[in-house]
């Protein structure tokens, strides 16, 4: 019996599972199509907030995976909603991240501040982006020292890319937390906020597993959410990491295609 036969639905991570950067993980598209054609419920979950859910869904469709815009949940959306709930819609926020994350925060009802005015923000939201600089660090630090609350999309230190891991949100967040002394509330994996949204989309599926490549976020978050956990070795974590984890993942597979073997 194939591993997939044990489950009715899956939450599937993207980076390191379906693709690495612009390159698809071999066999991932075929595996996802087969799961969907066999009636499995799939929702895609990612700690990468660099694009809105619709963009990730379109990329899946272009690759050959039939995925609706409403079948993708990002840490960006989860974190923006969390911050708006904590500080209230209309509150001033300083946002560190890609343009799409800024848009997501505005759509959640936060008032985005910049320049010296951002030093009076009541919330600071952090996600990884390649333009991070000292001025952003300074503004975030001064706002947090003045009493702002800190939120971040994840603690993930790296992002799997072809040729090696790139610095991720956790690396930037570490600088902000070190400079300000504040500690972030996380909206993405492994915290429950993203999992709550994704699990609600699975529908009537009873036996649900989280499939991911990173033990500290995907596997730990799935475990906390009461899901079976499946680690694939196509991304951040190794078989040795899985053996050392406490508790270990329920299953360890080479890649997504391993679900069908």
C-alpha positions as CSV (number, residue, x, y, z in Angstrom):
1,X,0.0,0.0,0.0
2,X,1.3,3.4,-0.9
3,X,1.8,6.0,1.9
4,X,-0.8,8.3,0.3
5,X,-3.5,5.6,0.8
6,X,-3.4,6.2,4.6
7,X,-4.7,9.7,4.3
8,X,-7.7,11.6,2.9
9,X,-6.0,15.0,2.7
10,X,-2.6,16.8,2.8
11,X,-1.3,20.2,3.7
12,X,1.7,20.6,1.4
13,X,4.6,23.0,1.8
14,X,5.9,24.6,-1.4
15,X,9.6,25.7,-1.1
16,X,11.8,22.6,-0.8
17,X,8.8,20.3,-1.5
18,X,7.3,21.3,-4.8
19,X,10.1,23.6,-6.0
20,X,13.4,25.1,-5.1
21,X,13.6,28.7,-6.4
22,X,12.5,28.5,-10.0
23,X,13.2,24.8,-10.4
24,X,10.6,22.1,-9.8
25,X,11.5,19.2,-7.6
26,X,11.6,16.2,-9.9
27,X,8.4,14.2,-9.7
28,X,6.5,16.7,-7.6
29,X,4.0,17.9,-10.2
30,X,3.2,14.3,-11.3
31,X,2.7,13.3,-7.7
32,X,0.4,16.2,-6.9
33,X,-1.7,15.6,-10.0
34,X,-2.1,11.9,-9.1
35,X,-3.1,12.8,-5.5
36,X,-5.8,15.2,-6.8
37,X,-7.1,12.8,-9.4
38,X,-7.4,10.1,-6.8
39,X,-9.7,12.4,-4.7
40,X,-7.3,13.6,-2.1
41,X,-7.9,17.0,-0.6
42,X,-4.9,19.3,-0.9
43,X,-4.1,22.7,0.5
44,X,-0.7,24.3,-0.1
45,X,0.9,26.1,2.8
46,X,4.0,28.3,2.7
47,X,6.1,30.4,5.1
48,X,7.3,32.4,2.1
49,X,5.3,35.7,2.1
50,X,7.0,37.1,-1.0
51,X,3.9,36.6,-3.2
52,X,0.1,36.6,-2.6
53,X,-1.7,33.2,-2.6
54,X,-3.1,33.8,-6.1
55,X,0.4,34.1,-7.5
56,X,1.5,30.8,-6.0
57,X,-1.7,29.1,-7.2
58,X,-1.0,30.4,-10.7
59,X,2.5,29.0,-10.6
60,X,1.1,25.6,-9.6
61,X,-1.4,25.8,-12.5
62,X,1.3,26.7,-15.0
63,X,3.3,23.7,-13.8
64,X,0.3,21.5,-14.4
65,X,-1.2,21.2,-10.9
66,X,-4.9,22.2,-10.8
67,X,-4.9,24.5,-7.8
68,X,-7.5,27.2,-7.0
69,X,-6.5,30.5,-5.6
70,X,-8.3,29.6,-2.4
71,X,-6.2,26.4,-1.9
72,X,-3.0,28.3,-0.9
73,X,-2.4,29.8,2.6
74,X,0.7,31.9,3.2
75,X,2.4,33.0,6.4
76,X,2.1,36.5,5.0
77,X,-1.7,36.4,5.1
78,X,-1.8,34.6,8.5
79,X,0.6,37.2,10.1
80,X,-1.1,40.2,8.7
81,X,-4.5,39.0,10.0
82,X,-2.9,38.1,13.4
83,X,-1.4,41.6,13.8
84,X,-4.7,43.3,12.8
85,X,-6.5,41.2,15.4
86,X,-3.9,42.1,18.1
87,X,-3.6,45.8,17.5
88,X,-6.8,46.6,15.7
89,X,-7.6,47.6,12.1
90,X,-6.5,51.1,11.2
91,X,-3.5,50.9,13.5
92,X,-0.2,52.2,12.3
93,X,2.3,49.5,11.2
94,X,5.9,49.4,10.0
95,X,6.4,46.5,7.6
96,X,9.7,44.9,6.6
97,X,9.2,42.6,3.6
98,X,8.6,42.3,-0.1
99,X,6.0,44.5,-1.8
100,X,3.4,41.8,-1.8
101,X,3.7,41.5,2.0
102,X,3.1,45.2,2.3
103,X,0.0,44.9,0.2
104,X,-1.2,41.9,2.3
105,X,-0.8,44.0,5.5
106,X,-2.7,46.9,4.0
107,X,-5.5,44.5,2.9
108,X,-5.7,43.2,6.4
109,X,-6.6,46.7,7.6
110,X,-3.3,48.1,8.9
111,X,-2.1,51.6,8.1
112,X,1.3,51.3,6.6
113,X,3.8,53.9,7.9
114,X,7.3,54.8,6.5
115,X,10.1,57.3,7.2
116,X,10.4,58.9,10.6
117,X,6.6,58.5,11.1
118,X,7.1,54.8,11.2
119,X,8.9,55.1,14.5
120,X,5.5,55.7,16.1
121,X,4.0,52.5,14.7
122,X,2.1,50.3,17.2
123,X,3.1,47.2,15.2
124,X,6.2,46.0,13.4
125,X,5.8,43.1,11.0
126,X,8.8,41.3,9.6
127,X,9.3,38.9,6.7
128,X,12.4,38.2,4.6
129,X,13.3,40.3,1.6
130,X,16.5,40.9,-0.3
131,X,16.3,44.7,0.2
132,X,16.6,44.6,4.0
133,X,18.9,47.4,5.2
134,X,20.1,49.3,8.3
135,X,17.4,52.0,8.0
136,X,14.7,49.3,8.3
137,X,16.5,47.8,11.3
138,X,16.8,51.3,12.9
139,X,13.1,52.2,12.3
140,X,11.9,48.8,13.6
141,X,14.2,49.0,16.7
142,X,13.0,52.6,17.6
143,X,9.3,51.6,17.2
144,X,9.7,48.5,19.3
145,X,11.6,50.4,22.0
146,X,8.7,52.8,22.1
147,X,6.3,50.0,22.8
148,X,5.3,48.6,19.4
149,X,4.4,44.9,19.2
150,X,6.5,42.6,17.0
151,X,5.1,40.1,14.5
152,X,6.9,37.9,12.0
153,X,6.0,35.4,9.3
154,X,8.4,32.7,10.6
155,X,11.6,31.9,12.4
156,X,12.9,30.0,9.3
157,X,16.6,31.0,9.1
158,X,17.0,29.9,5.5
159,X,15.1,29.4,2.2
160,X,16.0,26.3,0.1
161,X,17.4,27.4,-3.3
162,X,19.3,25.6,-6.1
163,X,22.9,25.6,-5.1
164,X,22.4,26.2,-1.4
165,X,20.2,27.8,1.2
166,X,19.6,31.6,1.1
167,X,19.0,33.7,4.3
168,X,15.3,33.7,5.3
169,X,13.0,35.6,7.5
170,X,14.5,34.2,10.7
171,X,17.8,35.7,9.8
172,X,16.3,39.2,9.5
173,X,14.1,38.7,12.5
174,X,17.2,37.8,14.6
175,X,18.7,41.2,13.8
176,X,15.4,43.0,14.8
177,X,15.0,41.0,18.0
178,X,18.7,41.4,19.0
179,X,18.6,45.2,18.4
180,X,15.3,45.9,20.1
181,X,15.1,43.2,22.8
182,X,11.6,42.4,21.6
183,X,10.3,38.9,20.8
184,X,8.1,38.3,17.8
185,X,4.7,36.6,17.7
186,X,4.8,34.2,14.7
187,X,2.0,34.0,12.3
188,X,3.3,31.2,10.1
189,X,4.5,27.7,10.8
190,X,5.0,26.2,13.3
191,X,2.4,28.3,15.1
192,X,-1.3,27.4,14.9
193,X,-2.6,30.5,13.0
194,X,-1.6,29.3,9.5
195,X,-2.6,25.7,10.3
196,X,-6.0,26.7,11.5
197,X,-6.8,28.5,8.3
198,X,-5.4,25.7,6.1
199,X,-7.1,22.9,8.0
200,X,-10.5,24.7,7.7
201,X,-10.1,24.4,3.9
202,X,-9.6,20.6,3.8
203,X,-13.3,20.0,4.2
204,X,-14.5,16.6,5.3
205,X,-11.2,14.9,5.1
206,X,-10.5,13.1,8.5
207,X,-7.1,11.6,8.0
208,X,-4.8,14.6,7.2
209,X,-1.0,14.8,7.0
210,X,1.4,17.8,6.8
211,X,4.0,17.3,4.2
212,X,7.1,19.5,4.5
213,X,10.9,19.7,4.3
214,X,11.7,21.5,7.5
215,X,11.4,19.8,10.9
216,X,11.3,23.0,13.0
217,X,8.4,24.5,11.1
218,X,6.5,22.0,8.9
219,X,6.9,18.9,11.1
220,X,6.7,20.6,14.5
221,X,3.8,22.7,13.3
222,X,1.9,19.7,11.9
223,X,2.5,17.8,15.2
224,X,1.1,20.7,17.3
225,X,-1.9,20.9,15.0
226,X,-2.7,17.2,15.6
227,X,-1.8,16.1,12.1
228,X,0.3,13.2,10.9
229,X,3.7,14.5,9.7
230,X,5.6,13.5,6.6
231,X,9.2,14.8,6.0
232,X,10.5,14.9,2.5
233,X,14.3,15.1,2.0
234,X,14.2,17.4,-1.1
235,X,14.7,20.6,1.0
236,X,16.0,21.8,4.3
237,X,16.2,18.8,6.6
238,X,18.1,15.6,6.3
239,X,17.5,12.0,7.3
240,X,19.9,12.6,10.2
241,X,17.9,15.6,11.3
242,X,14.8,13.4,11.2
243,X,16.4,10.7,13.4
244,X,17.5,13.3,15.9
245,X,14.1,15.0,16.1
246,X,12.0,14.4,19.3
247,X,9.5,13.3,18.4
248,X,10.5,12.3,14.8
249,X,8.3,12.7,11.8
250,X,5.7,9.9,11.3
251,X,7.1,9.2,7.8
252,X,10.4,10.2,6.0
253,X,10.3,10.1,2.2
254,X,12.9,11.1,-0.4
255,X,10.4,13.4,-2.1
256,X,6.7,13.9,-2.9
257,X,6.7,11.1,-5.4
258,X,7.5,8.8,-2.4
259,X,3.8,9.2,-1.3
260,X,2.8,7.1,-4.3
261,X,5.3,4.2,-3.8
